[in-house]
Amino acid sequence: MSSRDFPPHPRACSAHVQGRGFTLIEMMVVLGIIGAMLGLSTLALGVLTSTSLSSSTRNFADFVNSCRSEAIAKHTAVRVGIVVNKEGDIRRYSSWAWNRKGRKFEQVSAWDSLAGDVKFERSSPKYLRGAPYATRDASSVRGDYLLGNRQNIFTVNDWDDKEVDIAYFQFTPSGRVEAPGADLRNLILVLRPSNQAKEKAPSNWSQINLDTLTGRYRVYRP
């Protein structure tokens, strides 16, 4: 009988099936790797949020500028409207132009939305007055907050063919900006990431000021 015909020794079996435990050094190395990965993911999330805010600000500002150019080129009034009564965050916007024949405003652009988790602030935020740019120039935070003005609302059908309220400002054929109920020279809008705690001032946001006399916009960042 060859050695292959004999069963393995019981001690040999136990030596094979018994697992080796982690040493303290190995556990510390694993925990260090996990901590580093969590740190990198947090950093990546912060970069992504900042990128979404920058992208949303740039796209909306370009949209506003194109509406102004259309009002001047076609010699008609063009409205920029933001949905204010949908559930959730305020993110969608579109434009309407005055139709002389139909004697009404008609939607002329598809619905667009701010990127990522970025939203418009529903009311004028208090944290603006503590911003570095407000310290240098107090006039930068003086103005009528567009979404807090209940006089500049009209109702349209949305992308689901349901009625929604739209807060708007409009460009005149001369390129100026006007909004019912607005008395000050600046019209103000604020964009911020929605994942930051509401009870605290966010670390990053965009403030867009529209000069009602010239129709030009200016962007402020903290």
Backbone bond lengths (Angstrom), bond angles and torsions (degrees), N, CA, C in turn:
res aa  C-N    CA-C-N  psi(-1)  N-CA   C-N-CA  omega(-1)  CA-C   N-CA-C  phi
1 M - - - 1.469 - - 1.516 109.19 -
2 S 1.273 115.56 131.76 1.462 119.64 -178.68 1.515 110.05 -84.73
3 S 1.313 113.75 168.15 1.469 119.61 -179.92 1.512 111.85 -65.53
4 R 1.318 118.07 -20.75 1.454 121.12 -179.64 1.520 112.24 -72.28
5 D 1.356 116.45 -18.46 1.457 121.04 -178.66 1.517 113.29 -82.69
6 F 1.336 117.69 -11.45 1.458 120.67 -178.55 1.524 109.82 -93.37
7 P 1.337 118.30 140.16 1.484 120.41 176.80 1.501 110.95 -68.06
8 P 1.314 118.16 153.27 1.469 120.29 -179.54 1.520 110.58 -66.21
9 H 1.315 115.42 151.96 1.456 121.67 179.54 1.532 109.43 -63.74
10 P 1.326 120.05 138.48 1.465 122.47 -179.12 1.513 113.67 -53.47
11 R 1.322 117.74 -38.19 1.469 120.31 179.09 1.518 111.47 -65.92
12 A 1.333 114.14 -33.03 1.467 117.57 178.37 1.515 110.58 -65.92
13 C 1.362 116.80 -39.06 1.468 120.35 178.77 1.520 111.04 -63.55
14 S 1.312 115.94 -45.67 1.459 118.88 -178.95 1.511 111.62 -64.14
15 A 1.324 117.39 -29.94 1.463 120.76 179.17 1.520 110.69 -68.84
16 H 1.333 115.84 -30.58 1.461 119.78 -177.80 1.524 111.67 -80.97
17 V 1.325 119.25 -36.08 1.450 121.12 -173.88 1.522 113.16 -89.30
18 Q 1.304 118.00 -17.58 1.458 119.91 -177.75 1.522 110.17 -75.93
19 G 1.341 117.43 121.85 1.460 121.26 -179.21 1.515 111.64 -81.29
20 R 1.332 116.21 154.44 1.454 121.55 179.41 1.521 108.80 -95.59
21 G 1.317 120.03 128.00 1.456 124.51 -179.20 1.519 112.21 -72.11
22 F 1.374 116.17 161.58 1.454 121.57 177.94 1.527 109.82 -75.43
23 T 1.288 114.63 141.41 1.463 118.80 173.60 1.519 109.18 -84.43
24 L 1.311 117.46 165.53 1.456 122.16 -179.99 1.529 110.98 -60.71
25 I 1.302 116.81 -38.97 1.469 120.71 -179.87 1.518 110.84 -64.83
26 E 1.354 116.29 -42.68 1.461 119.79 179.76 1.526 111.05 -63.90
27 M 1.336 117.23 -40.69 1.456 120.47 178.71 1.519 111.40 -64.46
28 M 1.339 116.71 -38.73 1.461 120.12 178.25 1.521 111.34 -65.59
29 V 1.340 115.90 -37.64 1.469 119.83 178.20 1.525 110.65 -64.28
30 V 1.355 116.76 -44.89 1.467 121.34 179.75 1.526 111.02 -61.79
31 L 1.343 116.69 -45.40 1.460 120.69 178.90 1.525 111.33 -62.80
32 G 1.345 115.77 -37.58 1.460 118.98 177.27 1.514 112.66 -63.92
33 I 1.340 116.44 -39.53 1.466 120.63 178.45 1.529 110.81 -65.48
34 I 1.353 115.88 -43.26 1.466 119.90 178.86 1.525 110.85 -61.78
35 G 1.350 116.40 -43.23 1.458 120.19 178.75 1.519 112.26 -61.72
36 A 1.332 116.18 -41.15 1.462 120.34 178.98 1.524 111.39 -64.65
37 M 1.346 116.51 -39.54 1.461 120.37 179.72 1.531 110.94 -66.64
38 L 1.335 116.77 -39.82 1.460 120.35 177.34 1.529 110.94 -64.15
39 G 1.345 116.05 -40.17 1.458 119.86 177.95 1.513 111.91 -63.26
40 L 1.324 116.73 -41.32 1.462 120.68 179.47 1.523 111.29 -67.17
41 S 1.352 116.93 -38.72 1.461 119.59 179.56 1.523 111.18 -66.79
42 T 1.350 116.82 -38.00 1.467 120.10 177.31 1.518 111.02 -64.95
43 L 1.340 115.65 -42.09 1.461 120.06 177.64 1.521 110.97 -63.12
44 A 1.330 115.90 -41.76 1.465 119.90 179.80 1.522 110.84 -64.47
45 L 1.340 117.03 -38.55 1.458 120.63 178.35 1.522 111.01 -64.44
46 G 1.335 116.39 -40.54 1.464 120.08 178.23 1.518 111.74 -63.90
47 V 1.322 116.76 -41.84 1.465 121.02 178.24 1.522 110.33 -64.43
48 L 1.359 116.46 -42.01 1.459 120.78 179.85 1.518 111.10 -63.03
49 T 1.345 116.49 -42.94 1.461 120.30 178.87 1.514 111.34 -62.65
50 S 1.336 116.73 -43.90 1.455 120.76 179.09 1.525 110.84 -63.76
51 T 1.332 116.18 -38.70 1.462 120.28 179.13 1.524 110.72 -65.58
52 S 1.342 117.13 -41.68 1.466 120.89 178.85 1.523 111.14 -63.42
53 L 1.328 116.59 -39.85 1.456 120.53 179.18 1.521 110.83 -65.58
54 S 1.319 116.48 -45.06 1.468 120.41 178.93 1.523 111.05 -63.07
55 S 1.343 115.72 -42.52 1.458 120.29 -179.58 1.531 110.94 -65.23
56 S 1.332 116.71 -44.12 1.462 120.73 -179.92 1.523 111.41 -63.81
57 T 1.327 115.97 -42.43 1.466 120.28 179.99 1.519 110.95 -63.66
58 R 1.316 116.31 -46.58 1.467 120.62 -179.72 1.529 111.25 -63.28
59 N 1.338 117.03 -44.94 1.462 119.98 -177.93 1.525 111.84 -65.74
60 F 1.334 116.31 -41.81 1.463 118.59 -179.11 1.526 110.77 -69.34
61 A 1.325 116.94 -40.80 1.464 120.33 178.06 1.528 111.00 -62.44
62 D 1.327 117.38 -40.87 1.470 121.12 176.91 1.529 110.60 -64.29
63 F 1.319 115.88 -38.56 1.464 120.83 178.40 1.530 110.71 -63.16
64 V 1.319 116.39 -45.67 1.465 121.58 178.21 1.525 110.38 -60.47
65 N 1.314 116.34 -43.86 1.460 120.67 -179.08 1.531 111.27 -64.42
66 S 1.338 116.72 -37.83 1.467 119.47 179.43 1.525 110.90 -69.19
67 C 1.331 117.20 -33.42 1.474 120.26 176.66 1.523 110.70 -66.30
68 R 1.318 116.60 -39.21 1.461 120.52 177.13 1.535 110.24 -62.97
69 S 1.327 115.65 -44.76 1.469 119.88 -179.90 1.526 110.83 -62.68
70 E 1.338 117.40 -38.07 1.461 120.97 179.52 1.525 110.86 -66.71
71 A 1.340 116.70 -39.49 1.468 120.02 179.10 1.524 110.85 -61.67
72 I 1.333 116.07 -41.58 1.463 120.52 -179.80 1.526 110.94 -70.44
73 A 1.343 116.31 -45.79 1.464 120.63 -175.91 1.526 112.03 -65.72
74 K 1.327 117.52 -40.28 1.466 121.41 -177.01 1.522 112.41 -95.30
75 H 1.315 115.75 -0.84 1.466 122.12 178.53 1.537 110.72 51.89
76 T 1.333 113.97 54.70 1.457 120.11 -179.92 1.525 109.37 -149.42
77 A 1.314 116.75 166.55 1.466 121.08 178.62 1.528 109.63 -82.44
78 V 1.333 115.90 135.93 1.466 121.80 178.29 1.527 108.53 -127.98
79 R 1.318 115.41 127.40 1.453 121.43 -179.63 1.531 111.52 -99.62
80 V 1.331 115.40 142.04 1.463 122.66 169.76 1.524 105.33 -110.05
81 G 1.327 116.71 119.22 1.461 120.91 -175.45 1.515 113.10 -121.37
82 I 1.334 115.56 144.84 1.469 122.81 179.75 1.521 108.79 -123.59
83 V 1.325 116.76 130.25 1.461 121.72 179.46 1.525 109.67 -66.72
84 V 1.337 117.11 128.42 1.460 119.84 -175.62 1.523 114.45 -121.33
85 N 1.330 119.09 -7.32 1.463 118.09 -176.12 1.518 114.20 -118.98
86 K 1.326 118.21 13.56 1.456 121.03 174.48 1.522 109.64 -79.49
87 E 1.341 116.81 152.30 1.454 120.44 176.26 1.529 109.31 -66.17
88 G 1.325 115.06 146.07 1.458 119.41 -179.69 1.514 111.95 91.04
89 D 1.324 115.28 -160.43 1.456 120.75 -174.94 1.524 111.41 -78.97
90 I 1.344 114.90 153.54 1.469 121.46 178.80 1.522 108.21 -83.76
91 R 1.329 117.23 110.01 1.455 119.83 -171.96 1.529 113.86 -137.10
92 R 1.323 119.13 -23.12 1.465 121.26 -171.99 1.531 112.61 -94.95
93 Y 1.323 115.09 148.19 1.461 120.34 179.59 1.527 110.12 -151.81
94 S 1.338 114.93 163.05 1.456 121.24 178.99 1.528 107.90 -161.22
95 S 1.339 117.10 -174.55 1.469 120.62 -179.94 1.518 110.72 -135.01
96 W 1.339 114.91 154.04 1.456 123.29 179.78 1.528 108.65 -134.39
97 A 1.319 116.83 142.39 1.465 121.66 178.90 1.526 109.55 -121.50
98 W 1.320 115.76 148.42 1.464 121.16 -178.90 1.521 109.93 -74.57
99 N 1.333 115.85 124.53 1.454 122.15 177.59 1.524 107.93 -97.33
100 R 1.328 116.67 112.08 1.464 120.48 -175.50 1.532 111.83 -65.38
101 K 1.331 115.90 -39.74 1.465 118.92 -178.45 1.525 111.23 -69.66
102 G 1.332 116.02 -43.79 1.459 119.71 -178.93 1.510 113.45 -82.63
103 R 1.335 115.94 -10.95 1.468 122.22 179.59 1.532 110.94 56.03
104 K 1.338 116.13 45.40 1.463 120.67 177.83 1.524 109.79 -160.55
105 F 1.337 115.47 164.29 1.452 120.70 175.46 1.528 109.24 -84.16
106 E 1.322 115.87 134.90 1.456 121.84 178.85 1.527 110.00 -123.14
107 Q 1.321 116.09 140.56 1.465 120.75 -179.73 1.519 109.80 -66.56
108 V 1.335 115.97 130.68 1.466 119.91 -175.49 1.520 112.99 -120.54
109 S 1.333 118.21 -2.17 1.461 119.75 176.78 1.520 108.93 -135.95
110 A 1.322 115.80 152.66 1.465 120.69 177.87 1.528 109.95 -68.60
111 W 1.328 116.08 158.08 1.454 119.86 176.48 1.520 109.55 -64.18
112 D 1.314 115.73 134.37 1.458 121.08 176.38 1.525 107.87 -123.17
113 S 1.336 116.28 168.75 1.457 119.52 -176.54 1.520 110.02 -144.67
114 L 1.321 115.99 150.76 1.452 120.70 174.34 1.526 109.55 -65.15
115 A 1.323 116.43 151.91 1.458 121.42 -174.54 1.522 111.91 -78.43
116 G 1.344 115.17 153.54 1.461 121.20 172.42 1.514 113.30 56.15
117 D 1.343 115.82 -131.13 1.465 120.48 -178.49 1.532 111.63 -101.91
118 V 1.325 117.39 17.99 1.465 121.15 -177.22 1.522 109.42 -78.18
119 K 1.331 116.90 143.06 1.460 122.76 -179.74 1.522 109.51 -140.32
120 F 1.317 116.31 165.77 1.463 122.13 168.89 1.516 108.21 -85.20
121 E 1.335 116.80 139.90 1.453 120.28 172.79 1.525 108.95 -68.34
122 R 1.327 116.72 135.68 1.457 121.46 -176.52 1.531 112.26 -72.45
123 S 1.332 116.61 -33.01 1.465 121.13 179.55 1.522 108.91 -135.85
124 S 1.315 116.25 168.06 1.461 120.29 -177.34 1.526 110.53 -64.73
125 P 1.325 118.96 117.21 1.467 121.47 -176.35 1.526 112.63 -77.79
126 K 1.329 116.04 141.91 1.455 121.19 -178.89 1.529 112.33 -71.21
127 Y 1.345 116.36 -25.04 1.456 118.46 -174.93 1.530 113.51 -68.71
128 L 1.327 117.79 -12.91 1.464 119.34 179.74 1.525 111.92 -60.81
129 R 1.329 116.84 -37.47 1.465 120.04 -175.71 1.521 112.52 -69.56
130 G 1.309 117.38 -15.75 1.455 120.33 176.44 1.516 113.44 -95.77
131 A 1.321 116.97 3.36 1.463 120.94 -179.00 1.520 110.90 -71.22
132 P 1.332 117.81 148.80 1.471 120.90 178.52 1.528 112.91 -56.00
133 Y 1.331 117.03 -38.87 1.471 118.60 -178.85 1.525 111.63 -70.35
134 A 1.345 117.05 -28.12 1.467 119.50 176.67 1.513 111.14 -71.70
135 T 1.326 116.70 -32.55 1.470 121.15 176.70 1.524 110.50 -65.80
136 R 1.322 115.91 -38.91 1.460 120.10 -179.86 1.522 112.52 -77.05
137 D 1.346 116.11 -34.43 1.462 120.60 -177.12 1.524 108.87 -143.31
138 A 1.324 116.89 97.40 1.470 121.45 -176.24 1.523 112.15 -63.82
139 S 1.323 117.65 -25.58 1.470 120.42 -179.08 1.524 112.11 -67.93
140 S 1.335 117.03 -18.08 1.467 120.26 -178.20 1.527 112.13 -66.43
141 V 1.325 117.75 -24.17 1.464 120.40 -178.17 1.531 111.81 -109.52
142 R 1.325 116.44 10.91 1.460 120.29 175.33 1.523 109.35 -98.38
143 G 1.326 115.85 124.89 1.458 120.04 -179.81 1.516 111.06 167.47
144 D 1.315 115.66 -179.91 1.461 121.17 177.26 1.527 108.79 -92.80
145 Y 1.330 114.74 124.86 1.462 118.00 178.66 1.527 108.85 -79.12
146 L 1.323 116.03 120.67 1.457 121.43 -169.70 1.530 113.03 -59.41
147 L 1.332 117.26 -47.01 1.461 119.86 -173.26 1.524 112.67 -79.45
148 G 1.317 117.27 -8.08 1.455 119.97 176.86 1.520 112.84 -95.06
149 N 1.326 116.60 3.79 1.466 122.43 -177.62 1.527 109.23 -101.29
150 R 1.313 116.93 110.77 1.465 120.83 -175.89 1.526 113.32 -83.15
151 Q 1.322 117.45 -0.25 1.469 119.70 179.66 1.529 112.19 -87.55
152 N 1.312 116.85 -16.59 1.464 119.58 -176.54 1.531 110.81 -105.32
153 I 1.340 115.85 55.86 1.462 121.46 -177.76 1.532 109.70 -120.77
154 F 1.334 116.23 135.90 1.458 120.17 167.85 1.528 108.15 -136.56
155 T 1.310 116.91 161.41 1.466 122.34 -173.42 1.522 110.62 -112.23
156 V 1.343 115.45 134.60 1.465 121.41 178.63 1.527 108.44 -139.33
157 N 1.326 116.30 175.01 1.455 121.43 172.84 1.519 109.41 -91.07
158 D 1.327 116.08 137.44 1.461 120.39 -176.58 1.521 111.24 -90.73
159 W 1.342 116.67 -165.88 1.456 124.35 -177.96 1.530 111.97 -65.51
160 D 1.355 117.40 -19.94 1.465 121.57 176.16 1.528 111.43 -101.48
161 D 1.337 115.78 12.50 1.466 122.36 -178.84 1.532 111.76 61.92
162 K 1.327 115.75 34.52 1.460 121.49 175.14 1.524 108.64 -115.11
163 E 1.320 116.02 149.76 1.455 120.10 -177.92 1.532 111.33 -70.27
164 V 1.340 115.03 136.24 1.463 121.24 176.26 1.523 108.73 -136.99
165 D 1.321 115.62 152.53 1.462 121.10 175.46 1.524 109.42 -89.84
166 I 1.317 115.48 137.39 1.455 122.23 -177.24 1.523 109.48 -120.50
167 A 1.326 116.34 123.41 1.465 120.75 169.76 1.529 107.05 -88.28
168 Y 1.327 116.82 132.24 1.456 118.18 -172.15 1.530 112.42 -138.44
169 F 1.316 113.90 159.53 1.457 123.41 161.17 1.513 105.50 -129.79
170 Q 1.321 117.78 159.38 1.450 118.26 -177.42 1.519 111.64 -137.85
171 F 1.328 113.49 148.91 1.458 121.26 176.40 1.522 108.95 -94.18
172 T 1.318 115.02 136.82 1.458 121.00 176.26 1.526 108.80 -87.04
173 P 1.341 118.38 168.72 1.462 120.24 177.80 1.525 113.80 -59.06
174 S 1.333 117.37 -20.70 1.468 119.84 177.81 1.530 112.09 -86.93
175 G 1.339 117.31 -4.42 1.459 120.50 179.13 1.517 115.02 94.37
176 R 1.326 116.98 -0.43 1.457 120.56 178.01 1.519 110.52 -77.27
177 V 1.341 115.82 164.47 1.459 121.64 179.32 1.515 109.58 -112.10
178 E 1.323 115.72 140.01 1.448 119.82 174.50 1.527 110.06 -142.69
179 A 1.338 115.17 151.03 1.454 121.93 176.37 1.520 107.59 -150.09
180 P 1.325 118.69 128.90 1.467 121.02 179.68 1.526 111.16 -55.20
181 G 1.318 115.92 134.68 1.460 120.69 178.04 1.508 114.73 86.30
182 A 1.323 118.36 -7.75 1.466 121.91 179.77 1.521 109.36 -88.75
183 D 1.332 116.86 125.34 1.463 121.21 -177.20 1.529 113.31 -109.51
184 L 1.328 116.99 -27.02 1.458 120.79 -174.71 1.527 110.99 -87.88
185 R 1.299 115.00 168.36 1.463 119.27 -174.37 1.530 112.52 -72.88
186 N 1.328 116.69 -32.20 1.463 119.74 -178.99 1.521 111.83 -96.61
187 L 1.338 116.05 137.57 1.458 122.49 164.06 1.525 106.56 -103.98
188 I 1.324 116.89 130.02 1.464 120.85 -171.85 1.527 111.11 -117.00
189 L 1.327 115.73 137.72 1.460 124.53 171.06 1.523 108.37 -131.76
190 V 1.321 117.08 146.61 1.463 121.04 178.45 1.519 109.42 -129.56
191 L 1.332 115.86 132.59 1.457 123.12 175.40 1.526 107.98 -111.68
192 R 1.324 116.83 139.06 1.463 120.29 178.61 1.524 110.06 -151.55
193 P 1.334 118.28 155.63 1.468 120.77 173.70 1.521 110.05 -67.98
194 S 1.316 117.09 135.19 1.465 120.53 -176.49 1.517 113.01 -81.25
195 N 1.349 118.73 -9.13 1.461 119.89 -178.29 1.516 112.87 -85.81
196 Q 1.322 118.46 2.45 1.453 120.95 177.29 1.519 109.57 -92.28
197 A 1.342 116.22 143.96 1.462 121.95 -174.28 1.526 111.33 -55.36
198 K 1.339 116.14 131.75 1.453 120.84 -176.55 1.522 112.43 -69.05
199 E 1.342 116.33 -29.36 1.457 117.87 -175.50 1.527 112.58 -80.17
200 K 1.318 116.91 -7.32 1.457 121.25 -179.63 1.522 110.47 -117.76
201 A 1.307 115.82 154.43 1.463 119.70 175.85 1.525 108.75 -69.14
202 P 1.319 118.59 132.11 1.465 120.51 178.78 1.525 110.71 -68.70
203 S 1.312 115.69 158.11 1.462 120.02 178.87 1.520 111.83 -83.48
204 N 1.329 116.27 -15.02 1.460 119.39 -176.51 1.534 109.59 -148.49
205 W 1.302 115.93 138.73 1.461 121.89 176.86 1.523 108.44 -163.26
206 S 1.326 115.50 174.14 1.467 121.75 174.97 1.518 108.45 -128.78
207 Q 1.314 116.30 131.49 1.462 121.38 174.05 1.512 108.14 -111.18
208 I 1.332 116.11 126.05 1.460 121.57 178.60 1.522 108.58 -111.09
209 N 1.324 116.56 119.96 1.462 122.49 176.49 1.518 109.89 -106.76
210 L 1.336 115.82 131.13 1.461 121.53 175.37 1.512 108.59 -109.05
211 D 1.318 116.24 124.42 1.454 122.00 177.56 1.526 108.30 -81.27
212 T 1.323 117.04 115.13 1.466 120.18 -175.24 1.530 113.20 -67.00
213 L 1.321 117.42 -21.75 1.466 120.03 -179.48 1.524 112.76 -81.06
214 T 1.318 115.99 -36.11 1.462 119.56 -175.97 1.533 113.05 -108.05
215 G 1.324 117.56 -21.34 1.458 120.78 -176.56 1.515 113.40 80.83
216 R 1.323 116.59 1.43 1.462 120.77 179.83 1.526 110.35 -82.62
217 Y 1.334 115.10 152.35 1.452 119.08 178.34 1.527 111.01 -113.07
218 R 1.321 114.61 159.25 1.450 121.54 174.46 1.517 108.94 -138.81
219 V 1.328 116.52 138.11 1.459 121.69 -178.36 1.522 109.69 -107.73
220 Y 1.336 116.19 132.94 1.454 122.56 175.82 1.517 108.74 -116.37
221 R 1.341 115.69 138.86 1.465 121.92 175.11 1.527 108.77 -130.33
222 P 1.340 118.13 144.08 1.479 120.14 -179.05 1.505 111.59 -69.32
